[in-house]
Amino acid sequence: MTPRVAVIGGGITGLAAAHRLVELAAGAGRALDVRLLEGAAQPGGVIASERRDGFVIELGPDSFLSEKPAALRLCERLGLTERLVGTREEFRRTYVVHDGRLQPLPDGFLLLAPTRLWPLVTTPLFSWPGKLRMALDLVLPRGGGGDESLATFVTRRLGREALERVAQPLVGGIYTADPTRLSLAATMPRFLAMERDERSVVRAMWRQRRQAAPHEGSGARWSLFLSFDHGMQCLVDAVARRLPEGVLRCGRRVADLSRGAEGRWQLDGSEPVDAVLVATPAHAAAALLRPLDDPLGAELAAIPYASSATVNLAFQREDIPHPLDGFGFVVPHVEGRALLAGTFSSLKYPGRAPKTSVLIRAFLGGALQPELLELTDEALVLTARRELAALLGVRTEPQFTRVARWPLAMPQYEVGHLERVARIRARAAALGLFLAGNAYEGVGIPDCIRSGEDAATALFASLPPT
């Protein structure tokens, strides 16, 4: 009898998992009935792109990291590499809002700490006491031990200004998180390794930069951030097209999961399946799995999530006084503004807008401003326009706007997250279940693809030989 497996959740994790199962079965010459069950009308989860009047509009993530290989490898297997586009390096600058104005992030500042001295000395982003406090990292002893929050680590090593003016907004742009709760070990373990190995984070980063310097001009094929000519939706569509007919089943939300006497799984009373891979957000997995294992459901439910919204706005270039000579800007929470960040989308990637227009994307909400998600779409647009008027000087009516809401979409890796994930993995393994997604070991698109493919590989290996 042909084994039948179910993948629950059709975001990029579930798509990658189902695709990998099909690949593995074909490579082994085995028959395998794969069913990818997605509750929404379309697959892809938070990845969604639209095309309109010469614009490419990203409603969710606009890129993926090339240095994490899973996404690039999938693109290669799908024949998508010719459609990849890199960032426009002539605009490779990020701004930070400081005292209500956009200031360039010092050249060489990498997330938490500087890698170059002179840009740090000359930037107005930090006070002289703040700069001197960062320099103390060079002589401070190792500290900590065990898991600690990003805020604790940065303040301990580099001081409060480094946290409030750079680390919080940059990391907030990735995780939409509260740095006082965010686990450094779960999100940026390399900085813990720097302290352990070099004692000084700044010294470790300087050394890494010197070691990388001989290779910086070697003409790497891909930029650090990659997207597609028609937006990230290309990846979702390509995976969905590659799946055999009948695998992807949208509008199929699984509400009940049980196990019969023969050990096979039952989904909502339908035909039994031999194995199940759950690729939903942790809160959805918790509701599904709690009747099977209450402690497992409780652990999954304990992973908090943040909500956010994006507002895309199109303007005539001549109506924006700011030079827009960068990828965008981040907004420190201490600035008291309503935006998390803004991306100059049509400057960051080619082909995102007609030549005389500019596409800007504003981010709102997150763990530190959840109340903004209670606003109507109209109010979100007005909020974004008010902020862009103050920061960029643009006061004209936009050509169009597009709001996208992402409720409970970003898991928060709080202190203790790694231990919780270990407990979740152990209980799921005891049940014979496979879990994947951004709730566990990485929130980026390559992380999700790797998670789905790894879970699919483990599931396939668990099937009895035919």
C-alpha positions, 0 to 999 in steps of 0.5 A, a space after each residue: 500500500 502506498 504510504 500517505 503523509 499529510 503536511 498541515 500548513 501551506 506557508 513557505 515551510 509547508 510548501 518546502 516540506 511537501 516539495 522535499 517529500 516529493 523529491 525524496 520519493 522520486 529519488 528513491 523510486 518510491 510511491 508516496 501520497 503527499 497531501 499539503 493542507 492549507 486553510 487559506 484560499 492561497 498558499 504562501 502564508 505571509 509571502 504575498 506580492 502584487 503587481 499594479 501599473 508598473 509597481 511590484 508591491 510586497 505585502 510581506 517579506 521583500 527578500 531573503 538572505 543569500 548567506 543562508 543556503 536553503 533558499 538559494 538551493 531551492 531556487 536552483 532546484 526550481 530553476 528560478 535563479 535567472 529571476 533573482 535580483 539583488 539589492 542596488 548597491 549604489 543605495 546601500 545605506 540605512 538611516 536611523 531616526 535621531 531627534 526626529 531626523 534621518 541620520 546615516 547608520 555609521 559605516 561598518 556598524 553591524 547590528 549591535 556593534 561597530 566594525 570601523 572606528 572613524 565612522 563611529 567617532 564622527 557620527 552624530 548618532 551617539 553622544 561622546 559619553 555613548 561612544 566612550 562607553 562603547 569603547 569600554 567593551 575593549 577592556 571589559 571582562 567576560 560576563 553573563 553565562 546562560 541565556 540573557 536578553 538582547 537588552 541585557 547583553 548590549 547594555 552590559 557590553 556597549 551601553 544604553 545608547 548602543 541599545 536604544 539608538 541602533 540595536 533595538 531598531 535594527 533587531 526590531 526590524 527583524 523580529 518586531 520584538 521587545 529587546 528586554 525579552 528577546 533571547 540573544 542565544 536564540 536569535 544572535 548566538 554568534 555575539 555570545 560566541 564572540 564574547 566567549 572566544 575574544 572577550 570583546 565583541 568589538 575586537 571580535 568584529 574588527 578581526 572578522 572584518 580584517 579576515 573578510 577584507 581580502 575577499 570583499 572585492 572578489 565579485 561574489 555572485 549574489 548580494 546579501 539580500 535577494 528577491 525576484 523580478 516580480 516579487 517574493 510571490 515568485 517563490 511560492 508560485 514556483 513551489 506550488 507549480 512543481 508539486 504534483 496535481 492533487 498534493 496542494 489542497 487549499 481551503 482545507 483547515 485541519 481542526 482535529 487530529 487523532 490517532 487510531 488503534 493501528 497507529 495511523 493518523 486521522 484528520 477531521 475524520 477523513 482517510 487515515 494517513 501514516 505520518 503528519 508534519 505540522 507546519 503551522 504557527 505555534 499557536 495553531 499547532 497548540 490548538 491542534 495538538 493539545 487534545 493529544 498531549 496537553 503539555 505539548 500544547 501548553 509549551 507551543 501556546 507559550 511561544 508569544 507572537 507579535 502582530 504587524 502591518 505594512 503600508 505601501 505608498 506610491 509617490 511621484 519622485 519629484 514630490 519627495 524632498 529627501 534624496 532617498 539615497 539608501 535602502 530605508 530607515 529604522 526608528 528607535 522606540 525611544 523616538 516615540 514615533 508610530 513607525 518601526 521602519 520604512 523601506 525605499 522599495 524602488 531604490 532597494 531593488 530594481 523594477 519595483 516602480 516606474 522611473 518617475 515614481 517611488 514606492 515606499 513601505 512603512 512598517 507598524 505595530 510589533 511587540 512594542 506598539 501592538 495597539 496600532 493594529 487596532 486602527 482601521 486601514 484608513 487610520 494606518 495610512 494616515 499614520 504612515 503619511 504623517 510620519 513620512 511627512 515629518 521624516 521625508 518631507 512628502 506631503 502630497 497625496 500618494 498615487 495609491 496605498 496598500 495595507 496588509 495586516 499580519 496578525 500573530 505572524 512573528 514568533 517572539 524568541 524570548 529568554 528560555 526559548 531554546 529550552 522550550 523548543 527542546 522540550 517541544 521537540 522531545 514531546 513531539 518525537 514521543 508522539 511520532 509527530 514532525 514539527 517545522 516552521 518559524 516558531 523554533 529555530 529561525 524566522 527568516 525565509 531560508 530558516 523556514 525552508 530549512 526547517 520544512 526540508 529537515 522535517 520532511 527528510 526525517 519523516 521520509 526516513 521514518 516510513 517503513 520500507 515498501 
